[in-house]
Amino acid sequence: MGDTFAGAVSKAPQDIEKSALEHVWIHTTEWVRVAEEGGLHVFERGEGSTLYDIHGNAYLDGISGLWVVNAGHGRKEIGEAMAEQAGKLAYVSSGSYTTVPAVQLANVLADITPGDLNRIFFCSGGSEAVESALKIAKQIQAMRGFPRRYKVIARRGSYHGATFGAMSLTGDRKEEYFGPFMYGVHHVPSPNRYRNDFGLEGEEGDLMCANYIEQEIIAQGPETVAAVIGEPVSTSNGVHIPSPKYWQRLREICDKHGVLLIMDEVINGFGRSGKMFCTEHFGMQPDLMTMAKGLSSGYAPIAAVAVSDKVYDIFKEQKDKSLAHLLTFGGQAVACAAALKNIEILQDENLPQQSAEKGEYVKNKLEALREHPTVGDVRGLGLMCGVELVKNKETKERWGKGSEYLKTLDRILNSKGIVTRVWDIIHVAPPLVISNEELDRIVQMIDESLTEAEAMFQNEIGA
Ligand SMILES: Cc1ncc(COP(=O)(O)O)c(C=O)c1O
């Protein structure tokens, strides 16, 4: 196999699976586990919330790829828009050139993002968006006359991407492989009403996390801090929903100290939280907003940073300067056409509102899972829900990422026909087009899987 082009692109399922094991570097997957224990899935097509593998088996996509496919799988109209654009013009270099779909998309994004986020920098993925936001923030601080403002404050447990700068902001950043990291990153506590770092409850705990950031800025020296970054609702941190006062307080703190506020909407954006952007729940706006994933619902690799007029204006004042940052594929025309059609669908089908309604529906159903001895908490906003798993409900002891219990649960869930992620949280974040009947099936599969896994690990539970 592979001696000829036709051989290399064989359509026989067994050849495809063999080639997948031999040649595809599936990001973060342990090769030995997949090769020896199975669990590899090669998917061939999707429709709405359902994925079909090369054997024709159907799976409910409980996590929209990775919080990506908001408009659902198999949207032919997005494919048609892309084909039409590819037939006309796929790419021009940057410089002072752009394309019609890039202009139209920037216009739409300026329109639907909150406040004066009117300047759109395009790139190809979430990590690039975060990396770009970091560089934009640092350069703007320097152009404003503060070249020593290079530090960035991020929150513990957060995830902002895999490239070097974005990884440096990330909580679990694998010191053993990649340290030392970008200099000047400082991590602070994040809102968490289940295990608050200060032992406080509700809004009081959230506000303490905001005030802690001010203390950190003061301790670092405000004249050295460029930006604070956070997801409006952090998924990697476990979908904890802060009070609007947390973000409003953080806005005040950043303004007071001349620090730029970056909100990372890479997962939260495009209807996932029940509004077009999650920031809208909090009644404030950031200086820079990163977006990716749901921007095209995964039909094309495209991402962006939206920057406020107030921040961008420095480039109008200092006419001889431009951003020292260029990405070849930023604003690629076919990707822009995909994003445009995707946003049209999100709006026409009222998918942010549907996400809000279906999110409430499924959250109420998930509440019943609290009866399980390993379900510590259930949380969610829109179709971004999480079921937190614990070993012991009283002490809230975690199983720990990669523990046998979580791996077993993951396998059982998958064998029942659901694709999701089990960390210390079972994430429930299906495409926004999912039906209530499909949501019921997801909850039922989780319920049954928990019962099976709990029976296998009975001796470790509550111990
Ligand atoms: C909040 C957040 N920011 C950034 C990223 C990085 O995005 P990408 O994987 O597209 O580079 C992710 C990825 O999951 C994310 O969750």
PDBQT file of the ligand as one rigid body, heavy atoms in Angstrom, charges set to zero:
ROOT
HETATM    1  C1  LIG A 501      -9.644  29.498  25.524  1.00  0.00    +0.000 C 
HETATM    2  C2  LIG A 501      -8.760  28.986  24.439  1.00  0.00    +0.000 A 
HETATM    3  N1  LIG A 501      -7.873  29.813  23.872  1.00  0.00    +0.000 NA
HETATM    4  C3  LIG A 501      -7.060  29.402  22.885  1.00  0.00    +0.000 A 
HETATM    5  C4  LIG A 501      -7.082  28.102  22.435  1.00  0.00    +0.000 A 
HETATM    6  C5  LIG A 501      -6.152  27.657  21.349  1.00  0.00    +0.000 C 
HETATM    7  O1  LIG A 501      -6.856  27.414  20.198  1.00  0.00    +0.000 OA
HETATM    8  P1  LIG A 501      -6.251  26.494  19.020  1.00  0.00    +0.000 P 
HETATM    9  O2  LIG A 501      -6.264  25.108  19.541  1.00  0.00    +0.000 OA
HETATM   10  O3  LIG A 501      -7.207  26.743  17.884  1.00  0.00    +0.000 OA
HETATM   11  O4  LIG A 501      -4.894  26.983  18.710  1.00  0.00    +0.000 OA
HETATM   12  C6  LIG A 501      -7.999  27.214  22.990  1.00  0.00    +0.000 A 
HETATM   13  C7  LIG A 501      -8.080  25.823  22.510  1.00  0.00    +0.000 C 
HETATM   14  O5  LIG A 501      -8.836  25.007  22.961  1.00  0.00    +0.000 OA
HETATM   15  C8  LIG A 501      -8.849  27.654  24.034  1.00  0.00    +0.000 A 
HETATM   16  O6  LIG A 501      -9.694  26.821  24.638  1.00  0.00    +0.000 OA
ENDROOT
TORSDOF 0
